Amino acid sequence: MKKEILKLRDFKVYFPVKAGVFNRTVGHVMAVDGVDLDIYRGEVLGLAGESGCGKTTLGKAILRLVEPTNGKVTYVSKENDETELTSLEKKDMDPFRKKLQIVFQDPHSSLNPSFTIFGSLQDPLKKFGVNSKEERRKIIGDLLEAVNMRREYMDRYPHEFSGGQRQRIGIVRALCLDPELIVCDEAVSALDVSIQAQVLQLLMQLKKDNNLTYLFITHDLSVTEYLCDRIAVMYLGRIVELCDSEDLYKNTLHPYSEALISAIPVADLDKKTKRIVLEGDVPSPVNPPKGCPFHPRCPKAKDICKTEVPTLKKYSTNGNEHYASCHLIDLPEISK
């Protein structure tokens, strides 16, 4: 039976838009707009969508690196004790920062160029009680070897490493405190394709060895197909489709997901599908369109799509739970 590690309910992150002489708030950027999501222990949950859809903001807000505007994030321990993270003071978040870590998108800017690798990685260990320098060096050295790097690399500086090596160091930093969940924010998007494959294999091996849970944020659905157990597709701050990875590719329900999948490069011409080209840009999250947020770009949009906002409903495809928010789905809804 699957057990949750995080539960999100009506989760929102709005950023104020200021204008005028008195710097008054004249609107809000609705980066994340009412997300309900469960993340299960031991799974890899992919969070996919175009740039600007709110994926990174959601990942950071879960960890309170960005403060949420509304809603709840509940952490569920292995003993099934629940703690609402959004209601905690910052100092009370410390025990949960050990359990919830992040690998940032840019491996270069996420490391301080003035510090050696040991200098950058030892701070969290010192904060959480590893007072012996020898012990800190042993922990960091062991983790460097776990990601196929040499122990002595900890005494070098970030500029002495390639992009792939720096990303591995970012993974080591996330692993230092023995976390339960890691948010991987576009963890391979800045890397060459061959290096991407190495880092993805490394992430899967580390997951197996350490019983980790991943929230894997990406714009590349070809990566999620290889890595993820479930995939949530996000558009303009909302989840528009959520299901098992295999089910998303075989039984796509939302037109936006169809367009993303059609853009995946395919080497086998017999399996290649017609490319669905979306017209226009993603609407502004300051002033989203009425009705379905996707309808201005949707090739299948009808009149109802322009007036009524679809809700995320539960369906069944091949016996699997499949959530989607679209007026055009011709399947019987299943009660939650």
VEXFILUM-592749 format. One record per residue (C-alpha): residue number from 1; z, y, x negated; residue in three letters. Coordinates in pm, 1 decimal. Example, Ala and Ser with C-alpha at 12.3 -4.5 7.8 and 13.67 -1.06 7.14 Angstrom:
2
@i->1, z->780.0, y->-450.0, x->-1230.0, aa->ala
@i->2, z->714.0, y->-106.0, x->-1367.0, aa->ser
//
This chain:
336
@i->1, z->0.0, y->0.0, x->0.0, aa->met
@i->2, z->-98.6, y->341.6, x->-132.4, aa->lys
@i->3, z->181.6, y->590.7, x->-201.1, aa->lys
@i->4, z->136.0, y->964.7, x->-225.4, aa->glu
@i->5, z->236.5, y->1160.8, x->-532.9, aa->ile
@i->6, z->135.1, y->1502.0, x->-388.9, aa->leu
@i->7, z->86.2, y->1617.2, x->-30.7, aa->lys
@i->8, z->-84.3, y->1949.1, x->49.6, aa->leu
@i->9, z->-54.5, y->2098.0, x->396.5, aa->arg
@i->10, z->-235.0, y->2414.0, x->518.4, aa->asp
@i->11, z->-256.5, y->2524.6, x->155.3, aa->phe
@i->12, z->-394.4, y->2874.3, x->100.7, aa->lys
@i->13, z->-449.8, y->3104.2, x->-197.0, aa->val
@i->14, z->-562.7, y->3459.5, x->-116.8, aa->tyr
@i->15, z->-616.5, y->3731.8, x->-376.1, aa->phe
@i->16, z->-583.0, y->4093.5, x->-258.1, aa->pro
@i->17, z->-878.6, y->4331.7, x->-290.9, aa->val
@i->18, z->-759.3, y->4679.6, x->-390.5, aa->lys
@i->19, z->-946.7, y->5007.3, x->-339.0, aa->ala
@i->20, z->-895.5, y->5381.9, x->-312.7, aa->gly
@i->21, z->-678.3, y->5634.6, x->-491.0, aa->val
@i->22, z->-359.1, y->5468.7, x->-371.2, aa->phe
@i->23, z->-479.3, y->5118.6, x->-467.0, aa->asn
@i->24, z->-435.7, y->4987.8, x->-114.6, aa->arg
@i->25, z->-519.2, y->4634.7, x->-9.9, aa->thr
@i->26, z->-843.1, y->4646.5, x->189.9, aa->val
@i->27, z->-912.5, y->4274.1, x->211.8, aa->gly
@i->28, z->-851.4, y->3935.0, x->56.4, aa->his
@i->29, z->-1051.4, y->3686.4, x->-147.5, aa->val
@i->30, z->-985.3, y->3361.7, x->41.3, aa->met
@i->31, z->-1019.8, y->3132.1, x->-260.6, aa->ala
@i->32, z->-842.7, y->2838.0, x->-95.1, aa->val
@i->33, z->-834.1, y->2851.1, x->283.4, aa->asp
@i->34, z->-621.4, y->2589.8, x->456.0, aa->gly
@i->35, z->-650.6, y->2265.7, x->256.8, aa->val
@i->36, z->-483.5, y->1944.4, x->375.0, aa->asp
@i->37, z->-496.1, y->1674.4, x->107.2, aa->leu
@i->38, z->-302.4, y->1369.5, x->-12.1, aa->asp
@i->39, z->-321.4, y->1251.0, x->-373.4, aa->ile
@i->40, z->-214.7, y->888.9, x->-423.0, aa->tyr
@i->41, z->-36.6, y->742.8, x->-723.2, aa->arg
@i->42, z->-265.3, y->573.9, x->-973.7, aa->gly
@i->43, z->-591.2, y->705.7, x->-831.1, aa->glu
@i->44, z->-857.2, y->938.5, x->-965.5, aa->val
@i->45, z->-935.5, y->1195.7, x->-697.9, aa->leu
@i->46, z->-1249.6, y->1396.3, x->-763.6, aa->gly
@i->47, z->-1272.6, y->1756.0, x->-641.3, aa->leu
@i->48, z->-1637.9, y->1861.3, x->-640.4, aa->ala
@i->49, z->-1840.2, y->2164.9, x->-540.7, aa->gly
@i->50, z->-2041.6, y->2459.9, x->-669.1, aa->glu
@i->51, z->-1896.4, y->2728.0, x->-893.3, aa->ser
@i->52, z->-1686.5, y->2970.4, x->-690.8, aa->gly
@i->53, z->-1584.6, y->2726.4, x->-417.5, aa->cys
@i->54, z->-1213.8, y->2735.9, x->-512.8, aa->gly
@i->55, z->-1174.2, y->2409.9, x->-706.8, aa->lys
@i->56, z->-1002.7, y->2552.4, x->-1015.3, aa->thr
@i->57, z->-783.1, y->2785.4, x->-809.7, aa->thr
@i->58, z->-664.3, y->2488.9, x->-603.6, aa->leu
@i->59, z->-583.0, y->2286.9, x->-916.8, aa->gly
@i->60, z->-388.4, y->2572.3, x->-1077.2, aa->lys
@i->61, z->-206.6, y->2662.0, x->-754.7, aa->ala
@i->62, z->-83.5, y->2303.0, x->-715.7, aa->ile
@i->63, z->92.8, y->2348.3, x->-1051.7, aa->leu
@i->64, z->209.9, y->2701.9, x->-960.9, aa->arg
@i->65, z->1.7, y->2851.7, x->-1243.6, aa->leu
@i->66, z->-140.1, y->3059.1, x->-958.4, aa->val
@i->67, z->102.5, y->3139.0, x->-678.9, aa->glu
@i->68, z->-5.8, y->3005.6, x->-337.6, aa->pro
@i->69, z->-16.3, y->3242.2, x->-40.8, aa->thr
@i->70, z->78.5, y->2993.4, x->227.3, aa->asn
@i->71, z->127.8, y->2623.8, x->291.7, aa->gly
@i->72, z->318.8, y->2348.2, x->118.2, aa->lys
@i->73, z->281.5, y->2122.4, x->-184.8, aa->val
@i->74, z->521.7, y->1829.2, x->-171.2, aa->thr
@i->75, z->589.4, y->1607.9, x->-474.4, aa->tyr
@i->76, z->686.0, y->1249.1, x->-391.8, aa->val
@i->77, z->884.4, y->1065.1, x->-661.0, aa->ser
@i->78, z->854.9, y->694.7, x->-740.4, aa->lys
@i->79, z->1174.6, y->650.4, x->-537.8, aa->glu
@i->80, z->1003.6, y->826.2, x->-240.4, aa->asn
@i->81, z->1220.3, y->1139.4, x->-271.2, aa->asp
@i->82, z->1026.7, y->1446.5, x->-157.5, aa->glu
@i->83, z->1045.9, y->1795.7, x->-312.3, aa->thr
@i->84, z->855.2, y->2094.5, x->-178.7, aa->glu
@i->85, z->727.1, y->2265.9, x->-493.5, aa->leu
@i->86, z->612.8, y->2586.9, x->-325.5, aa->thr
@i->87, z->969.4, y->2677.6, x->-226.8, aa->ser
@i->88, z->1119.3, y->2637.8, x->-575.6, aa->leu
@i->89, z->1214.9, y->2921.3, x->-809.9, aa->glu
@i->90, z->1012.9, y->2925.5, x->-1132.3, aa->lys
@i->91, z->1304.1, y->2796.1, x->-1340.7, aa->lys
@i->92, z->1350.1, y->2507.9, x->-1096.1, aa->asp
@i->93, z->987.1, y->2402.9, x->-1154.9, aa->met
@i->94, z->1061.0, y->2292.3, x->-1513.6, aa->asp
@i->95, z->1146.5, y->1926.0, x->-1434.1, aa->pro
@i->96, z->820.5, y->1896.0, x->-1240.8, aa->phe
@i->97, z->611.6, y->2055.3, x->-1516.4, aa->arg
@i->98, z->687.9, y->1744.3, x->-1721.7, aa->lys
@i->99, z->541.6, y->1529.6, x->-1444.0, aa->lys
@i->100, z->240.8, y->1749.2, x->-1359.5, aa->leu
@i->101, z->13.0, y->1862.4, x->-1643.3, aa->gln
@i->102, z->-334.9, y->2011.8, x->-1685.3, aa->ile
@i->103, z->-633.9, y->1985.0, x->-1920.1, aa->val
@i->104, z->-815.1, y->2319.8, x->-1915.8, aa->phe
@i->105, z->-1190.6, y->2367.6, x->-1896.3, aa->gln
@i->106, z->-1246.3, y->2552.3, x->-2225.0, aa->asp
@i->107, z->-1097.2, y->2356.7, x->-2516.6, aa->pro
@i->108, z->-1143.1, y->2653.8, x->-2752.6, aa->his
@i->109, z->-963.4, y->2929.6, x->-2562.4, aa->ser
@i->110, z->-681.6, y->2698.2, x->-2451.2, aa->ser
@i->111, z->-560.0, y->2657.4, x->-2812.7, aa->leu
@i->112, z->-399.3, y->2943.1, x->-3007.5, aa->asn
@i->113, z->-619.4, y->3002.8, x->-3317.8, aa->pro
@i->114, z->-316.3, y->3132.7, x->-3513.6, aa->ser
@i->115, z->-124.2, y->2804.3, x->-3483.4, aa->phe
@i->116, z->-188.2, y->2464.7, x->-3631.4, aa->thr
@i->117, z->-233.0, y->2182.4, x->-3382.4, aa->ile
@i->118, z->125.8, y->2078.5, x->-3445.4, aa->phe
@i->119, z->240.9, y->2435.4, x->-3383.3, aa->gly
@i->120, z->62.1, y->2446.3, x->-3047.2, aa->ser
@i->121, z->170.6, y->2101.6, x->-2932.0, aa->leu
@i->122, z->533.6, y->2104.5, x->-3038.1, aa->gln
@i->123, z->648.2, y->2386.1, x->-2803.8, aa->asp
@i->124, z->666.4, y->2178.6, x->-2484.8, aa->pro
@i->125, z->849.0, y->1902.9, x->-2674.4, aa->leu
@i->126, z->1105.0, y->2153.5, x->-2804.2, aa->lys
@i->127, z->1148.9, y->2300.7, x->-2455.6, aa->lys
@i->128, z->1226.0, y->1961.4, x->-2307.5, aa->phe
@i->129, z->1478.9, y->1844.8, x->-2563.2, aa->gly
@i->130, z->1294.8, y->1687.4, x->-2857.9, aa->val
@i->131, z->1491.9, y->1877.5, x->-3123.7, aa->asn
@i->132, z->1402.5, y->1669.5, x->-3428.6, aa->ser
@i->133, z->1090.2, y->1792.5, x->-3608.9, aa->lys
@i->134, z->1028.1, y->1441.2, x->-3743.7, aa->glu
@i->135, z->1036.4, y->1301.1, x->-3391.7, aa->glu
@i->136, z->799.5, y->1571.2, x->-3266.6, aa->arg
@i->137, z->556.2, y->1493.3, x->-3548.5, aa->arg
@i->138, z->576.4, y->1122.3, x->-3467.3, aa->lys
@i->139, z->505.5, y->1179.6, x->-3095.8, aa->ile
@i->140, z->210.6, y->1409.1, x->-3166.3, aa->ile
@i->141, z->75.5, y->1181.3, x->-3441.1, aa->gly
@i->142, z->93.9, y->874.4, x->-3215.9, aa->asp
@i->143, z->-90.9, y->1057.8, x->-2938.3, aa->leu
@i->144, z->-359.9, y->1183.6, x->-3177.8, aa->leu
@i->145, z->-420.8, y->825.2, x->-3284.1, aa->glu
@i->146, z->-431.0, y->723.4, x->-2916.1, aa->ala
@i->147, z->-727.9, y->960.4, x->-2868.1, aa->val
@i->148, z->-900.2, y->830.3, x->-3184.6, aa->asn
@i->149, z->-800.8, y->1114.5, x->-3419.4, aa->met
@i->150, z->-605.6, y->1106.8, x->-3746.2, aa->arg
@i->151, z->-237.2, y->1192.8, x->-3764.3, aa->arg
@i->152, z->-291.2, y->1444.7, x->-4043.2, aa->glu
@i->153, z->-515.3, y->1651.7, x->-3814.0, aa->tyr
@i->154, z->-200.7, y->1805.0, x->-3663.9, aa->met
@i->155, z->-174.1, y->2032.1, x->-3969.7, aa->asp
@i->156, z->-519.7, y->2181.4, x->-3921.1, aa->arg
@i->157, z->-625.3, y->2481.8, x->-3713.4, aa->tyr
@i->158, z->-838.8, y->2474.2, x->-3394.3, aa->pro
@i->159, z->-1147.0, y->2627.4, x->-3561.2, aa->his
@i->160, z->-1168.9, y->2324.2, x->-3790.4, aa->glu
@i->161, z->-1258.2, y->2094.8, x->-3500.2, aa->phe
@i->162, z->-1564.9, y->2036.3, x->-3284.7, aa->ser
@i->163, z->-1563.8, y->2095.0, x->-2907.7, aa->gly
@i->164, z->-1511.6, y->1726.0, x->-2835.7, aa->gly
@i->165, z->-1221.8, y->1705.5, x->-3081.1, aa->gln
@i->166, z->-1059.1, y->2015.7, x->-2930.9, aa->arg
@i->167, z->-1085.1, y->1862.3, x->-2585.0, aa->gln
@i->168, z->-910.9, y->1550.8, x->-2713.8, aa->arg
@i->169, z->-635.4, y->1775.2, x->-2850.6, aa->ile
@i->170, z->-608.0, y->1932.7, x->-2504.8, aa->gly
@i->171, z->-561.5, y->1584.8, x->-2360.0, aa->ile
@i->172, z->-290.7, y->1513.4, x->-2620.9, aa->val
@i->173, z->-106.0, y->1830.0, x->-2516.8, aa->arg
@i->174, z->-113.4, y->1716.3, x->-2153.2, aa->ala
@i->175, z->19.5, y->1372.2, x->-2253.4, aa->leu
@i->176, z->302.6, y->1498.1, x->-2476.3, aa->cys
@i->177, z->561.9, y->1500.9, x->-2197.3, aa->leu
@i->178, z->462.9, y->1165.9, x->-2048.1, aa->asp
@i->179, z->330.6, y->1308.2, x->-1716.9, aa->pro
@i->180, z->256.4, y->1124.5, x->-1394.2, aa->glu
@i->181, z->-38.8, y->1340.9, x->-1279.7, aa->leu
@i->182, z->-293.8, y->1537.1, x->-1482.6, aa->ile
@i->183, z->-526.5, y->1800.6, x->-1337.5, aa->val
@i->184, z->-851.6, y->1776.3, x->-1534.2, aa->cys
@i->185, z->-1022.9, y->2111.6, x->-1478.6, aa->asp
@i->186, z->-1391.3, y->2061.9, x->-1569.7, aa->glu
@i->187, z->-1259.8, y->1863.2, x->-1865.3, aa->ala
@i->188, z->-1605.4, y->1754.5, x->-1988.6, aa->val
@i->189, z->-1838.0, y->2027.8, x->-1859.6, aa->ser
@i->190, z->-1842.5, y->2219.5, x->-2192.1, aa->ala
@i->191, z->-1933.3, y->1910.3, x->-2395.2, aa->leu
@i->192, z->-2260.1, y->1745.2, x->-2496.2, aa->asp
@i->193, z->-2362.4, y->1448.0, x->-2283.3, aa->val
@i->194, z->-2281.7, y->1189.6, x->-2551.5, aa->ser
@i->195, z->-1939.3, y->1345.3, x->-2612.1, aa->ile
@i->196, z->-1881.1, y->1361.3, x->-2234.8, aa->gln
@i->197, z->-1917.6, y->984.7, x->-2215.9, aa->ala
@i->198, z->-1665.0, y->934.5, x->-2498.2, aa->gln
@i->199, z->-1407.7, y->1164.5, x->-2334.8, aa->val
@i->200, z->-1454.7, y->1000.9, x->-1992.3, aa->leu
@i->201, z->-1401.1, y->655.0, x->-2144.2, aa->gln
@i->202, z->-1093.4, y->788.7, x->-2321.9, aa->leu
@i->203, z->-952.0, y->932.2, x->-1995.9, aa->leu
@i->204, z->-999.9, y->599.7, x->-1818.6, aa->met
@i->205, z->-831.3, y->407.5, x->-2101.2, aa->gln
@i->206, z->-537.2, y->649.9, x->-2107.9, aa->leu
@i->207, z->-504.6, y->619.5, x->-1729.2, aa->lys
@i->208, z->-484.4, y->242.8, x->-1759.6, aa->lys
@i->209, z->-239.6, y->248.8, x->-2051.8, aa->asp
@i->210, z->-6.9, y->514.5, x->-1905.5, aa->asn
@i->211, z->-42.3, y->453.3, x->-1529.7, aa->asn
@i->212, z->-167.5, y->808.9, x->-1475.7, aa->leu
@i->213, z->-301.7, y->986.9, x->-1168.4, aa->thr
@i->214, z->-590.3, y->1233.9, x->-1211.1, aa->tyr
@i->215, z->-714.7, y->1523.3, x->-1002.5, aa->leu
@i->216, z->-1059.8, y->1551.7, x->-1159.1, aa->phe
@i->217, z->-1223.7, y->1889.1, x->-1089.8, aa->ile
@i->218, z->-1598.6, y->1904.0, x->-1150.1, aa->thr
@i->219, z->-1929.3, y->2044.1, x->-1025.2, aa->his
@i->220, z->-2114.7, y->1733.1, x->-1145.5, aa->asp
@i->221, z->-2121.5, y->1454.4, x->-885.7, aa->leu
@i->222, z->-2279.6, y->1213.0, x->-1134.9, aa->ser
@i->223, z->-1950.9, y->1224.2, x->-1329.8, aa->val
@i->224, z->-1736.5, y->1160.5, x->-1021.0, aa->thr
@i->225, z->-1943.5, y->854.4, x->-932.3, aa->glu
@i->226, z->-1842.5, y->694.3, x->-1261.8, aa->tyr
@i->227, z->-1480.8, y->806.2, x->-1274.9, aa->leu
@i->228, z->-1330.8, y->864.0, x->-929.4, aa->cys
@i->229, z->-1180.1, y->640.8, x->-662.4, aa->asp
@i->230, z->-1211.6, y->908.4, x->-392.8, aa->arg
@i->231, z->-1403.0, y->1235.9, x->-379.6, aa->ile
@i->232, z->-1321.5, y->1556.5, x->-193.4, aa->ala
@i->233, z->-1616.4, y->1795.1, x->-157.3, aa->val
@i->234, z->-1514.4, y->2161.4, x->-138.2, aa->met
@i->235, z->-1708.3, y->2458.6, x->-4.2, aa->tyr
@i->236, z->-1585.6, y->2817.2, x->24.3, aa->leu
@i->237, z->-1218.9, y->2725.1, x->-9.8, aa->gly
@i->238, z->-1220.9, y->2430.0, x->231.4, aa->arg
@i->239, z->-1257.7, y->2053.6, x->209.9, aa->ile
@i->240, z->-1577.9, y->1961.4, x->394.9, aa->val
@i->241, z->-1589.3, y->1588.3, x->313.4, aa->glu
@i->242, z->-1339.3, y->1334.3, x->178.5, aa->leu
@i->243, z->-1389.9, y->962.2, x->131.5, aa->cys
@i->244, z->-1413.5, y->674.4, x->-116.9, aa->asp
@i->245, z->-1649.9, y->744.6, x->-404.9, aa->ser
@i->246, z->-1894.8, y->467.9, x->-317.7, aa->glu
@i->247, z->-1894.5, y->568.1, x->48.7, aa->asp
@i->248, z->-1987.5, y->928.5, x->-31.5, aa->leu
@i->249, z->-2312.7, y->821.1, x->-196.3, aa->tyr
@i->250, z->-2406.0, y->552.1, x->55.8, aa->lys
@i->251, z->-2290.7, y->714.1, x->381.4, aa->asn
@i->252, z->-2296.9, y->1090.8, x->325.8, aa->thr
@i->253, z->-2198.3, y->1280.1, x->641.3, aa->leu
@i->254, z->-2202.0, y->1649.7, x->546.6, aa->his
@i->255, z->-2530.8, y->1833.7, x->469.5, aa->pro
@i->256, z->-2366.9, y->2013.6, x->175.3, aa->tyr
@i->257, z->-2271.9, y->1682.1, x->13.9, aa->ser
@i->258, z->-2626.8, y->1557.7, x->71.1, aa->glu
@i->259, z->-2763.6, y->1858.5, x->-116.3, aa->ala
@i->260, z->-2525.0, y->1808.7, x->-410.1, aa->leu
@i->261, z->-2611.7, y->1438.5, x->-435.6, aa->ile
@i->262, z->-2985.1, y->1507.9, x->-419.0, aa->ser
@i->263, z->-2948.4, y->1728.0, x->-730.1, aa->ala
@i->264, z->-2817.8, y->1440.8, x->-946.9, aa->ile
@i->265, z->-3078.2, y->1344.9, x->-1210.7, aa->pro
@i->266, z->-3201.1, y->986.7, x->-1159.9, aa->val
@i->267, z->-3387.1, y->792.2, x->-1429.7, aa->ala
@i->268, z->-3514.2, y->521.3, x->-1190.2, aa->asp
@i->269, z->-3801.2, y->678.3, x->-994.5, aa->leu
@i->270, z->-3769.7, y->412.7, x->-721.8, aa->asp
@i->271, z->-3418.0, y->536.8, x->-644.8, aa->lys
@i->272, z->-3498.4, y->906.6, x->-665.8, aa->lys
@i->273, z->-3446.7, y->1097.5, x->-340.5, aa->thr
@i->274, z->-3609.8, y->1421.5, x->-228.8, aa->lys
@i->275, z->-3431.0, y->1724.9, x->-369.7, aa->arg
@i->276, z->-3260.6, y->1940.2, x->-105.8, aa->ile
@i->277, z->-3278.7, y->2300.9, x->-224.2, aa->val
@i->278, z->-3013.6, y->2524.9, x->-68.9, aa->leu
@i->279, z->-3135.1, y->2877.4, x->0.8, aa->glu
@i->280, z->-2924.9, y->3179.4, x->-86.4, aa->gly
@i->281, z->-2591.3, y->3205.1, x->-264.9, aa->asp
@i->282, z->-2244.7, y->3093.0, x->-165.8, aa->val
@i->283, z->-2115.3, y->3351.6, x->87.6, aa->pro
@i->284, z->-1844.9, y->3591.6, x->-22.7, aa->ser
@i->285, z->-1492.4, y->3453.7, x->23.6, aa->pro
@i->286, z->-1389.9, y->3812.2, x->109.3, aa->val
@i->287, z->-1607.9, y->3810.8, x->421.0, aa->asn
@i->288, z->-1703.5, y->3451.8, x->508.7, aa->pro
@i->289, z->-1959.6, y->3393.3, x->785.8, aa->pro
@i->290, z->-1848.8, y->3321.3, x->1140.3, aa->lys
@i->291, z->-1859.0, y->2964.4, x->1258.9, aa->gly
@i->292, z->-1925.8, y->2698.3, x->997.0, aa->cys
@i->293, z->-1907.9, y->2859.6, x->649.6, aa->pro
@i->294, z->-2208.4, y->2653.5, x->540.7, aa->phe
@i->295, z->-2442.3, y->2737.8, x->829.7, aa->his
@i->296, z->-2633.8, y->3026.6, x->656.4, aa->pro
@i->297, z->-2758.8, y->2777.3, x->395.4, aa->arg
@i->298, z->-2769.6, y->2458.8, x->603.5, aa->cys
@i->299, z->-3122.0, y->2324.5, x->677.5, aa->pro
@i->300, z->-2987.1, y->2143.3, x->987.6, aa->lys
@i->301, z->-2778.7, y->2425.6, x->1140.5, aa->ala
@i->302, z->-2775.5, y->2466.2, x->1521.1, aa->lys
@i->303, z->-2641.7, y->2738.0, x->1749.0, aa->asp
@i->304, z->-2293.1, y->2584.6, x->1767.8, aa->ile
@i->305, z->-2266.3, y->2603.8, x->1387.7, aa->cys
@i->306, z->-2296.1, y->2984.3, x->1405.3, aa->lys
@i->307, z->-2007.4, y->3033.7, x->1645.1, aa->thr
@i->308, z->-1750.5, y->2752.5, x->1609.9, aa->glu
@i->309, z->-1561.5, y->2655.3, x->1293.3, aa->val
@i->310, z->-1570.6, y->2273.5, x->1250.0, aa->pro
@i->311, z->-1244.8, y->2093.5, x->1173.2, aa->thr
@i->312, z->-1197.8, y->1808.5, x->928.6, aa->leu
@i->313, z->-1219.7, y->1496.0, x->1145.3, aa->lys
@i->314, z->-1168.2, y->1129.8, x->1066.6, aa->lys
@i->315, z->-1454.3, y->880.7, x->1104.1, aa->tyr
@i->316, z->-1521.3, y->523.1, x->996.5, aa->ser
@i->317, z->-1815.6, y->422.8, x->778.3, aa->thr
@i->318, z->-1841.8, y->54.5, x->688.0, aa->asn
@i->319, z->-1474.7, y->13.2, x->776.4, aa->gly
@i->320, z->-1360.7, y->292.3, x->543.2, aa->asn
@i->321, z->-1181.9, y->615.7, x->633.5, aa->glu
@i->322, z->-1425.0, y->904.7, x->602.5, aa->his
@i->323, z->-1331.0, y->1269.0, x->669.1, aa->tyr
@i->324, z->-1588.1, y->1540.6, x->730.2, aa->ala
@i->325, z->-1612.3, y->1881.1, x->898.5, aa->ser
@i->326, z->-1951.4, y->1917.9, x->1063.8, aa->cys
@i->327, z->-2069.6, y->1966.4, x->1423.7, aa->his
@i->328, z->-2376.5, y->1748.8, x->1364.4, aa->leu
@i->329, z->-2207.6, y->1416.2, x->1289.7, aa->ile
@i->330, z->-2312.4, y->1153.1, x->1545.5, aa->asp
@i->331, z->-2019.0, y->914.1, x->1503.7, aa->leu
@i->332, z->-1709.4, y->852.0, x->1719.4, aa->pro
@i->333, z->-1402.5, y->1033.2, x->1590.0, aa->glu
@i->334, z->-1098.3, y->822.3, x->1497.6, aa->ile
@i->335, z->-755.2, y->960.7, x->1580.9, aa->ser
@i->336, z->-549.1, y->1036.9, x->1271.3, aa->lys
//
